[in-house]
Amino acid sequence: MDDLSEKVMDLLAKKGGFLPLNDKSSPEAIFSAFRTSKGTFKKTIGGLYKQGKITIEKDGIRIVD
C-alpha cells in the first residue's frame, strides 16, 4: 500500500469506518483532508475498492468489515 492508501485507511479507522468523501467530492474537500489532488485520490480509492478494503457509496467511502 502506498502512503495515500495508508492515510485513507488510517483516517477511516479513526472516523469509525466512514468518510464523507468519494469520487464526486470537491477537489478542495479532498485537498483539505489529504493534501493531494482529486485525481490521485480517485486512483487511490479505486485501488482500495478493487482490493476489497472499502466500498464507495453515494455519500462517502466505508471500510469493509
GUVORO-442278 format. One record per atom (N, C-alpha, C, O): residue number from 1; atom name; x, y, z. Coordinates in steps of 0.001 Angstrom, whole numbers, plus 500000, padded with zeros to 6 digits. Atoms other than C-alpha are relative to their C-alpha. Layout:
GUVORO-442278
+-----+------+--------+--------+--------+
! seq ! atom !     px !     py !     pz !
+-----+------+--------+--------+--------+
! NUM !   CA !      X !      Y !      Z !
...
+-----+------+--------+--------+--------+
//
This chain:
GUVORO-442278
+-----+------+--------+--------+--------+
! seq ! atom !     px !     py !     pz !
+-----+------+--------+--------+--------+
!   1 !    N ! 500841 ! 498817 ! 500000 !
!   1 !   CA ! 500000 ! 500000 ! 500000 !
!   1 !    C ! 500892 ! 501255 ! 500000 !
!   1 !    O ! 501893 ! 501319 ! 500713 !
!   2 !    N ! 499225 ! 498759 ! 500012 !
!   2 !   CA ! 501283 ! 503478 ! 499179 !
!   2 !    C ! 499594 ! 500905 ! 501165 !
!   2 !    O ! 498694 ! 500579 ! 501939 !
!   3 !    N ! 500236 ! 499087 ! 498880 !
!   3 !   CA ! 501322 ! 506438 ! 501571 !
!   3 !    C ! 498564 ! 500498 ! 500066 !
!   3 !    O ! 497965 ! 500527 ! 501141 !
!   4 !    N ! 501357 ! 499463 ! 499993 !
!   4 !   CA ! 497968 ! 507868 ! 500492 !
!   4 !    C ! 498990 ! 498918 ! 500380 !
!   4 !    O ! 498040 ! 499192 ! 501114 !
!   5 !    N ! 500892 ! 501107 ! 499618 !
!   5 !   CA ! 496256 ! 504473 ! 500772 !
!   5 !    C ! 500015 ! 499807 ! 501513 !
!   5 !    O ! 498971 ! 499618 ! 502137 !
!   6 !    N ! 499877 ! 500156 ! 498552 !
!   6 !   CA ! 497583 ! 504172 ! 504308 !
!   6 !    C ! 499314 ! 501147 ! 500730 !
!   6 !    O ! 498648 ! 500928 ! 501742 !
!   7 !    N ! 500648 ! 498845 ! 499372 !
!   7 !   CA ! 496408 ! 507704 ! 505158 !
!   7 !    C ! 498478 ! 499863 ! 499952 !
!   7 !    O ! 497790 ! 500142 ! 500934 !
!   8 !    N ! 501451 ! 500174 ! 500140 !
!   8 !   CA ! 492919 ! 506960 ! 503819 !
!   8 !    C ! 499507 ! 498945 ! 500984 !
!   8 !    O ! 498522 ! 499170 ! 501687 !
!   9 !    N ! 500419 ! 501073 ! 499106 !
!   9 !   CA ! 492675 ! 503691 ! 505756 !
!   9 !    C ! 500131 ! 500421 ! 501472 !
!   9 !    O ! 499271 ! 500085 ! 502287 !
!  10 !    N ! 499824 ! 499522 ! 498622 !
!  10 !   CA ! 494039 ! 505316 ! 508947 !
!  10 !    C ! 498886 ! 500960 ! 500388 !
!  10 !    O ! 498318 ! 500852 ! 501475 !
!  11 !    N ! 501054 ! 499035 ! 499696 !
!  11 !   CA ! 491555 ! 508188 ! 508743 !
!  11 !    C ! 498638 ! 499310 ! 500088 !
!  11 !    O ! 497817 ! 499658 ! 500936 !
!  12 !    N ! 501246 ! 500770 ! 499920 !
!  12 !   CA ! 488713 ! 505765 ! 508045 !
!  12 !    C ! 499882 ! 499319 ! 501364 !
!  12 !    O ! 498822 ! 499350 ! 501989 !
!  13 !    N ! 500010 ! 500678 ! 498700 !
!  13 !   CA ! 489668 ! 503795 ! 511162 !
!  13 !    C ! 499725 ! 500987 ! 501130 !
!  13 !    O ! 498966 ! 500682 ! 502051 !
!  14 !    N ! 500190 ! 498994 ! 498952 !
!  14 !   CA ! 489817 ! 506974 ! 513274 !
!  14 !    C ! 498583 ! 500568 ! 499995 !
!  14 !    O ! 498080 ! 500986 ! 501039 !
!  15 !    N ! 501333 ! 499392 ! 500136 !
!  15 !   CA ! 486427 ! 508169 ! 511977 !
!  15 !    C ! 498874 ! 498965 ! 500070 !
!  15 !    O ! 497757 ! 499239 ! 499632 !
!  16 !    N ! 501042 ! 500998 ! 499820 !
!  16 !   CA ! 484537 ! 504975 ! 512761 !
!  16 !    C ! 499665 ! 499214 ! 498747 !
!  16 !    O ! 498600 ! 498601 ! 498665 !
!  17 !    N ! 500197 ! 500818 ! 501194 !
!  17 !   CA ! 484907 ! 503380 ! 509328 !
!  17 !    C ! 499320 ! 500693 ! 498839 !
!  17 !    O ! 499084 ! 500063 ! 497808 !
!  18 !    N ! 500670 ! 499286 ! 501091 !
!  18 !   CA ! 483229 ! 506083 ! 507212 !
!  18 !    C ! 500586 ! 501392 ! 499830 !
!  18 !    O ! 500858 ! 502087 ! 500809 !
!  19 !    N ! 499586 ! 498634 ! 500328 !
!  19 !   CA ! 484421 ! 509245 ! 505455 !
!  19 !    C ! 499020 ! 500575 ! 498985 !
!  19 !    O ! 498658 ! 499895 ! 498024 !
!  20 !    N ! 500938 ! 499393 ! 500949 !
!  20 !   CA ! 482072 ! 511664 ! 503688 !
!  20 !    C ! 500701 ! 500553 ! 498761 !
!  20 !    O ! 500369 ! 501642 ! 498294 !
!  21 !    N ! 499282 ! 499620 ! 501214 !
!  21 !   CA ! 484456 ! 511852 ! 500705 !
!  21 !    C ! 499929 ! 498841 ! 499020 !
!  21 !    O ! 500054 ! 497681 ! 499411 !
!  22 !    N ! 499957 ! 501028 ! 501035 !
!  22 !   CA ! 484227 ! 509984 ! 497407 !
!  22 !    C ! 500458 ! 500631 ! 498696 !
!  22 !    O ! 500955 ! 501757 ! 498696 !
!  23 !    N ! 499525 ! 499483 ! 501274 !
!  23 !   CA ! 484999 ! 510424 ! 493717 !
!  23 !    C ! 499203 ! 501207 ! 499498 !
!  23 !    O ! 499613 ! 501852 ! 498533 !
!  24 !    N ! 500810 ! 498838 ! 500371 !
!  24 !   CA ! 482274 ! 513105 ! 493477 !
!  24 !    C ! 500271 ! 501213 ! 500889 !
!  24 !    O ! 499727 ! 502291 ! 500650 !
!  25 !    N ! 499692 ! 498906 ! 499079 !
!  25 !   CA ! 483690 ! 515241 ! 496305 !
!  25 !    C ! 500786 ! 501098 ! 499294 !
!  25 !    O ! 501439 ! 500862 ! 498277 !
!  26 !    N ! 499286 ! 498871 ! 500609 !
!  26 !   CA ! 485113 ! 518670 ! 495549 !
!  26 !    C ! 501513 ! 499837 ! 500172 !
!  26 !    O ! 501977 ! 499254 ! 501151 !
!  27 !    N ! 498536 ! 500049 ! 499869 !
!  27 !   CA ! 488844 ! 518979 ! 494892 !
!  27 !    C ! 500477 ! 500677 ! 501289 !
!  27 !    O ! 501460 ! 500247 ! 501893 !
!  28 !    N ! 499611 ! 499290 ! 498781 !
!  28 !   CA ! 489012 ! 521421 ! 497815 !
!  28 !    C ! 499820 ! 499140 ! 501242 !
!  28 !    O ! 500674 ! 499140 ! 502128 !
!  29 !    N ! 500243 ! 500875 ! 498846 !
!  29 !   CA ! 487471 ! 518947 ! 500282 !
!  29 !    C ! 501051 ! 498893 ! 500066 !
!  29 !    O ! 501541 ! 498555 ! 501144 !
!  30 !    N ! 498992 ! 501073 ! 500051 !
!  30 !   CA ! 489866 ! 516214 ! 499153 !
!  30 !    C ! 501369 ! 500551 ! 500399 !
!  30 !    O ! 502092 ! 499931 ! 501179 !
!  31 !    N ! 498708 ! 499410 ! 499663 !
!  31 !   CA ! 492878 ! 518526 ! 499347 !
!  31 !    C ! 500074 ! 500345 ! 501485 !
!  31 !    O ! 501114 ! 500165 ! 502119 !
!  32 !    N ! 500044 ! 499650 ! 498579 !
!  32 !   CA ! 491817 ! 519711 ! 502795 !
!  32 !    C ! 500251 ! 498785 ! 500886 !
!  32 !    O ! 500946 ! 498883 ! 501897 !
!  33 !    N ! 499864 ! 501216 ! 499193 !
!  33 !   CA ! 491641 ! 516142 ! 504111 !
!  33 !    C ! 501346 ! 499301 ! 499805 !
!  33 !    O ! 501935 ! 498808 ! 500768 !
!  34 !    N ! 498832 ! 500840 ! 500301 !
!  34 !   CA ! 494649 ! 514560 ! 502359 !
!  34 !    C ! 501173 ! 500720 ! 499347 !
!  34 !    O ! 502206 ! 500105 ! 499084 !
!  35 !    N ! 498926 ! 499244 ! 500656 !
!  35 !   CA ! 496749 ! 517334 ! 500783 !
!  35 !    C ! 500451 ! 499338 ! 498696 !
!  35 !    O ! 501645 ! 499206 ! 498429 !
!  36 !    N ! 499708 ! 500620 ! 501287 !
!  36 !   CA ! 496507 ! 515640 ! 497386 !
!  36 !    C ! 498943 ! 500423 ! 498984 !
!  36 !    O ! 497906 ! 500979 ! 499348 !
!  37 !    N ! 500950 ! 499629 ! 501049 !
!  37 !   CA ! 494767 ! 516170 ! 494068 !
!  37 !    C ! 498823 ! 499024 ! 499962 !
!  37 !    O ! 498906 ! 497903 ! 500464 !
!  38 !    N ! 501182 ! 500850 ! 500136 !
!  38 !   CA ! 491319 ! 514796 ! 493291 !
!  38 !    C ! 500332 ! 498774 ! 499147 !
!  38 !    O ! 499882 ! 497670 ! 499453 !
!  39 !    N ! 499627 ! 501121 ! 500866 !
!  39 !   CA ! 492805 ! 512632 ! 490506 !
!  39 !    C ! 500752 ! 498913 ! 500746 !
!  39 !    O ! 500472 ! 497725 ! 500586 !
!  40 !    N ! 499218 ! 500963 ! 499210 !
!  40 !   CA ! 495294 ! 511000 ! 492859 !
!  40 !    C ! 499103 ! 499290 ! 501013 !
!  40 !    O ! 499217 ! 498081 ! 501213 !
!  41 !    N ! 500927 ! 500584 ! 499030 !
!  41 !   CA ! 492581 ! 510465 ! 495479 !
!  41 !    C ! 499098 ! 498964 ! 499331 !
!  41 !    O ! 498874 ! 497885 ! 499881 !
!  42 !    N ! 500884 ! 500934 ! 500701 !
!  42 !   CA ! 490277 ! 508822 ! 492921 !
!  42 !    C ! 500727 ! 498702 ! 499641 !
!  42 !    O ! 500159 ! 497618 ! 499772 !
!  43 !    N ! 499214 ! 501204 ! 500316 !
!  43 !   CA ! 493042 ! 506427 ! 491795 !
!  43 !    C ! 500221 ! 499163 ! 501261 !
!  43 !    O ! 500144 ! 497934 ! 501229 !
!  44 !    N ! 499743 ! 500700 ! 498741 !
!  44 !   CA ! 493794 ! 505573 ! 495419 !
!  44 !    C ! 498759 ! 499270 ! 500496 !
!  44 !    O ! 498839 ! 498094 ! 500850 !
!  45 !    N ! 501193 ! 500690 ! 499494 !
!  45 !   CA ! 490198 ! 504839 ! 496453 !
!  45 !    C ! 499538 ! 498922 ! 499016 !
!  45 !    O ! 498942 ! 497924 ! 499421 !
!  46 !    N ! 500304 ! 501050 ! 500975 !
!  46 !   CA ! 489705 ! 502912 ! 493210 !
!  46 !    C ! 500808 ! 498748 ! 500272 !
!  46 !    O ! 500294 ! 497633 ! 500186 !
!  47 !    N ! 499137 ! 501132 ! 499666 !
!  47 !   CA ! 492650 ! 500717 ! 494146 !
!  47 !    C ! 499560 ! 499294 ! 501265 !
!  47 !    O ! 499553 ! 498065 ! 501329 !
!  48 !    N ! 500479 ! 500592 ! 498744 !
!  48 !   CA ! 491360 ! 500204 ! 497687 !
!  48 !    C ! 498692 ! 499243 ! 499773 !
!  48 !    O ! 498463 ! 498196 ! 500380 !
!  49 !    N ! 501263 ! 500665 ! 500332 !
!  49 !   CA ! 487940 ! 499308 ! 496260 !
!  49 !    C ! 500274 ! 498664 ! 499297 !
!  49 !    O ! 499664 ! 497649 ! 499634 !
!  50 !    N ! 499668 ! 501232 ! 500729 !
!  50 !   CA ! 489454 ! 496741 ! 493862 !
!  50 !    C ! 500613 ! 498948 ! 500917 !
!  50 !    O ! 500444 ! 497749 ! 500695 !
!  51 !    N ! 499405 ! 500929 ! 499030 !
!  51 !   CA ! 491378 ! 495213 ! 496785 !
!  51 !    C ! 498967 ! 499494 ! 501010 !
!  51 !    O ! 499261 ! 498609 ! 501814 !
!  52 !    N ! 501047 ! 500431 ! 499086 !
!  52 !   CA ! 488091 ! 494841 ! 498664 !
!  52 !    C ! 500111 ! 500604 ! 501389 !
!  52 !    O ! 499502 ! 500100 ! 502333 !
!  53 !    N ! 499801 ! 499396 ! 498679 !
!  53 !   CA ! 489173 ! 497125 ! 501513 !
!  53 !    C ! 498934 ! 501033 ! 500335 !
!  53 !    O ! 498646 ! 501265 ! 501509 !
!  54 !    N ! 501030 ! 498983 ! 499775 !
!  54 !   CA ! 486478 ! 499808 ! 501039 !
!  54 !    C ! 498835 ! 499798 ! 499034 !
!  54 !    O ! 498957 ! 499115 ! 498018 !
!  55 !    N ! 501104 ! 499869 ! 500949 !
!  55 !   CA ! 483089 ! 500345 ! 499466 !
!  55 !    C ! 499844 ! 501491 ! 499720 !
!  55 !    O ! 500102 ! 502330 ! 500583 !
!  56 !    N ! 500229 ! 498615 ! 500380 !
!  56 !   CA ! 482280 ! 503533 ! 497592 !
!  56 !    C ! 498494 ! 500202 ! 499926 !
!  56 !    O ! 497806 ! 499568 ! 499126 !
!  57 !    N ! 501429 ! 499727 ! 499922 !
!  57 !   CA ! 478849 ! 504893 ! 498439 !
!  57 !    C ! 499721 ! 501389 ! 499455 !
!  57 !    O ! 500650 ! 502156 ! 499201 !
!  58 !    N ! 500327 ! 498696 ! 500588 !
!  58 !   CA ! 476967 ! 507917 ! 497123 !
!  58 !    C ! 500384 ! 501163 ! 500892 !
!  58 !    O ! 500591 ! 502273 ! 500403 !
!  59 !    N ! 499672 ! 498916 ! 499095 !
!  59 !   CA ! 477777 ! 509926 ! 500238 !
!  59 !    C ! 501374 ! 499875 ! 500656 !
!  59 !    O ! 501708 ! 500664 ! 501540 !
!  60 !    N ! 498658 ! 500144 ! 499436 !
!  60 !   CA ! 481302 ! 508663 ! 501032 !
!  60 !    C ! 500581 ! 498624 ! 499769 !
!  60 !    O ! 500100 ! 497857 ! 498936 !
!  61 !    N ! 499357 ! 501315 ! 500071 !
!  61 !   CA ! 483571 ! 505674 ! 501484 !
!  61 !    C ! 499958 ! 499343 ! 501363 !
!  61 !    O ! 499960 ! 500017 ! 502393 !
!  62 !    N ! 500161 ! 500763 ! 498760 !
!  62 !   CA ! 483329 ! 502921 ! 504085 !
!  62 !    C ! 500963 ! 498800 ! 499984 !
!  62 !    O ! 501167 ! 498167 ! 498948 !
!  63 !    N ! 499158 ! 501190 ! 499850 !
!  63 !   CA ! 485716 ! 500237 ! 505377 !
!  63 !    C ! 499139 ! 498756 ! 499883 !
!  63 !    O ! 498026 ! 498713 ! 500408 !
!  64 !    N ! 500681 ! 501291 ! 500061 !
!  64 !   CA ! 484684 ! 496693 ! 504512 !
!  64 !    C ! 500391 ! 499206 ! 501230 !
!  64 !    O ! 501577 ! 499075 ! 501532 !
!  65 !    N ! 499752 ! 500780 ! 498779 !
!  65 !   CA ! 484344 ! 494589 ! 507673 !
!  65 !    C ! 500558 ! 498637 ! 499673 !
!  65 !    O ! 500826 ! 497846 ! 500577 !
+-----+------+--------+--------+--------+
//
